[in-house]
Amino acid sequence: MRAVVVRGHGPAPDQRVETVPDPQPGPGEVVIDARAIGVNFPDLLVIEGKYQFLPPRPFSPGKEVAGVVSAVGAGVGRIKVGDRVMAQREYGCYAEKVLSPEATCYRMPDAMSFEEGAALGLAYQTSHFALVDRGAYRAGETVLVTGASGGVGLAGVEIAKALGATVIAGVTSPEKGELCRRHGADHVIDLSAPDLRDSLREQVHAAVGKRGVDIVLENVGGEVFDGALRALAWCGRLVVVGFASMRLPEVKANYLLVKNIAVVGLQWSDYRERDPGWVQRVQAELYALYAAGKLRPHVSERYPLERFADALARFGARGVLGKMILTPG
Ligand SMILES: NC(=O)c1ccc[n+]([C@@H]2O[C@H](COP(=O)([O-])OP(=O)(O)OC[C@H]3O[C@@H](n4cnc5c(N)ncnc54)[C@H](OP(=O)(O)O)[C@@H]3O)[C@@H](O)[C@H]2O)c1
């Protein structure tokens, strides 16, 4: 089979697609013939050696795939050959065939395309755990999503809206704001405005009043984080999801005390590794919201597997809307 193989960390264009042996399923594992592969910002960090967890080399990057099960190992019972599934892995999905534990495989609804299946995975899981578990969301609260037009952000907008929130989308252009409105945002604020430390809060107040927001799903870091923290309501929660700006913010503990607010972190892959049954239940909830017409993954760009580096370059160009997909073969 063909697969992207990282032999040494470095820029994505330096990595190659190689012919490698087909994977064979061990006990509890399945092999998936890939039809659509989700592209995520962390894939780029893993390839460049900048991610918090780096696989032993050589490895194939890629954290999510949708396809058809072509082989199952001993002891596999829930998933069968021929099933249409989505799978979540720490790495290994930029390939024509993907090996996955059965526990992190999810049978897709019949009506869902492989593209939608690959798109309705990591980004939605991340935003769901950020909002519901780490953010302790209560129905009717106000939620600000930063980096809202990206993969994780747009999923956060949709999920928050589906669960009854008033949603503010933080974006950097009118076009990106329009996309967020189409996916459920009630208000849009401009994260390209000058002096975000003050101007972000002013925009939030103009949208929902001086109380501020109950929850921030914070995907960007840097000045966006600083401004969003100041936009929190009494007893508000800011969930640190990512640092798309590549700038790590700092928090003064006295500020949390004085404002009666909390900053909490989210590392979604920990849930997948420590409690796959919980992740299965959340995926079932996401599929139910999809079936009810409340989630509509936005796939904006498609690339053949061989052009994975062109897809990843889009993150640096800040041109990504929703999700990008790689197609093998
Ligand atoms: N915690 C977890 O478990 C977890 C899981 C998955 C991903 N993540 C992280 O979540 C973040 C988002 O991932 P993603 O896949 O959604 O990436 P993405 O599709 O590239 O989205 C990133 C978003 O951030 C915005 N952004 C980037 N730099 C910005 C800046 N300086 N000011 C304002 N907005 C800025 C982008 O807007 P523009 O397009 O306008 O630049 C875009 O909307 C990444 O940091 C990723 O590593 C965390």
The ligand as an SDF file (V2000), in Angstrom:
LIG
                    3D

 48 52  0  0  0  0  0  0  0  0999 V2000
   -6.6950   20.0520   22.8080 N   0  0  0  0  0  0  0  0  0  0  0  0
   -6.8760   19.0990   21.9190 C   0  0  0  0  0  0  0  0  0  0  0  0
   -7.0940   17.9400   22.2570 O   0  0  0  0  0  0  0  0  0  0  0  0
   -6.8210   19.4910   20.4600 C   0  0  0  0  0  0  0  0  0  0  0  0
   -7.3270   18.6250   19.4710 C   0  0  0  0  0  0  0  0  0  0  0  0
   -7.2860   19.0760   18.1380 C   0  0  0  0  0  0  0  0  0  0  0  0
   -6.7390   20.3210   17.8170 C   0  0  0  0  0  0  0  0  0  0  0  0
   -6.2330   21.0870   18.8120 N   0  0  0  0  0  0  0  0  0  0  0  0
   -5.6730   22.4160   18.5390 C   0  0  0  0  0  0  0  0  0  0  0  0
   -6.7390   23.2850   18.2480 O   0  0  0  0  0  0  0  0  0  0  0  0
   -6.2730   24.3650   17.4190 C   0  0  0  0  0  0  0  0  0  0  0  0
   -7.1630   24.4710   16.2070 C   0  0  0  0  0  0  0  0  0  0  0  0
   -7.0050   23.3270   15.3930 O   0  0  0  0  0  0  0  0  0  0  0  0
   -7.7260   23.2350   13.9880 P   0  0  0  0  0  0  0  0  0  0  0  0
   -7.4700   21.8690   13.4550 O   0  0  0  0  0  0  0  0  0  0  0  0
   -9.1180   23.7200   14.0840 O   0  0  0  0  0  0  0  0  0  0  0  0
   -6.8640   24.2930   13.1410 O   0  0  0  0  0  0  0  0  0  0  0  0
   -7.3560   25.2530   11.9500 P   0  0  0  0  0  0  0  0  0  0  0  0
   -8.3940   24.5470   11.1350 O   0  0  0  0  0  0  0  0  0  0  0  0
   -6.1390   25.7530   11.2940 O   0  0  0  0  0  0  0  0  0  0  0  0
   -8.0780   26.4540   12.7040 O   0  0  0  0  0  0  0  0  0  0  0  0
   -7.3290   27.3980   13.4140 C   0  0  0  0  0  0  0  0  0  0  0  0
   -8.1620   28.6500   13.6040 C   0  0  0  0  0  0  0  0  0  0  0  0
   -7.4210   29.5960   14.3730 O   0  0  0  0  0  0  0  0  0  0  0  0
   -7.4360   30.8500   13.7260 C   0  0  0  0  0  0  0  0  0  0  0  0
   -6.2040   31.5940   13.9330 N   0  0  0  0  0  0  0  0  0  0  0  0
   -4.9240   31.1830   13.7150 C   0  0  0  0  0  0  0  0  0  0  0  0
   -4.0550   32.1430   14.0600 N   0  0  0  0  0  0  0  0  0  0  0  0
   -4.7900   33.1780   14.4940 C   0  0  0  0  0  0  0  0  0  0  0  0
   -4.4700   34.4560   15.0070 C   0  0  0  0  0  0  0  0  0  0  0  0
   -3.1980   34.8600   15.1460 N   0  0  0  0  0  0  0  0  0  0  0  0
   -5.4840   35.2770   15.3540 N   0  0  0  0  0  0  0  0  0  0  0  0
   -6.7620   34.8860   15.2210 C   0  0  0  0  0  0  0  0  0  0  0  0
   -7.1420   33.6750   14.7510 N   0  0  0  0  0  0  0  0  0  0  0  0
   -6.1510   32.8390   14.4000 C   0  0  0  0  0  0  0  0  0  0  0  0
   -7.6230   30.5440   12.2750 C   0  0  0  0  0  0  0  0  0  0  0  0
   -8.2480   31.6500   11.6750 O   0  0  0  0  0  0  0  0  0  0  0  0
   -7.7080   32.2170   10.2840 P   0  0  0  0  0  0  0  0  0  0  0  0
   -8.0650   31.1770    9.2690 O   0  0  0  0  0  0  0  0  0  0  0  0
   -8.4260   33.4740   10.1100 O   0  0  0  0  0  0  0  0  0  0  0  0
   -6.2240   32.3520   10.4700 O   0  0  0  0  0  0  0  0  0  0  0  0
   -8.5450   29.3260   12.3110 C   0  0  0  0  0  0  0  0  0  0  0  0
   -9.8810   29.7200   12.3840 O   0  0  0  0  0  0  0  0  0  0  0  0
   -4.8160   24.0190   17.0740 C   0  0  0  0  0  0  0  0  0  0  0  0
   -3.9720   24.7290   17.9390 O   0  0  0  0  0  0  0  0  0  0  0  0
   -4.7330   22.5210   17.3650 C   0  0  0  0  0  0  0  0  0  0  0  0
   -3.4270   22.1170   17.6830 O   0  0  0  0  0  0  0  0  0  0  0  0
   -6.2740   20.7030   20.1150 C   0  0  0  0  0  0  0  0  0  0  0  0
  1  2  1  0
  2  3  2  0
  2  4  1  0
  4  5  1  0
  4 48  2  0
  5  6  2  0
  6  7  1  0
  7  8  2  0
  8  9  1  0
  8 48  1  0
  9 10  1  0
  9 46  1  0
 10 11  1  0
 11 12  1  0
 11 44  1  0
 12 13  1  0
 13 14  1  0
 14 15  2  0
 14 16  1  0
 14 17  1  0
 17 18  1  0
 18 19  2  0
 18 20  1  0
 18 21  1  0
 21 22  1  0
 22 23  1  0
 23 24  1  0
 23 42  1  0
 24 25  1  0
 25 26  1  0
 25 36  1  0
 26 27  1  0
 26 35  1  0
 27 28  2  0
 28 29  1  0
 29 30  1  0
 29 35  2  0
 30 31  1  0
 30 32  2  0
 32 33  1  0
 33 34  2  0
 34 35  1  0
 36 37  1  0
 36 42  1  0
 37 38  1  0
 38 39  2  0
 38 40  1  0
 38 41  1  0
 42 43  1  0
 44 45  1  0
 44 46  1  0
 46 47  1  0
M  CHG  2   8   1  16  -1
M  END
$$$$
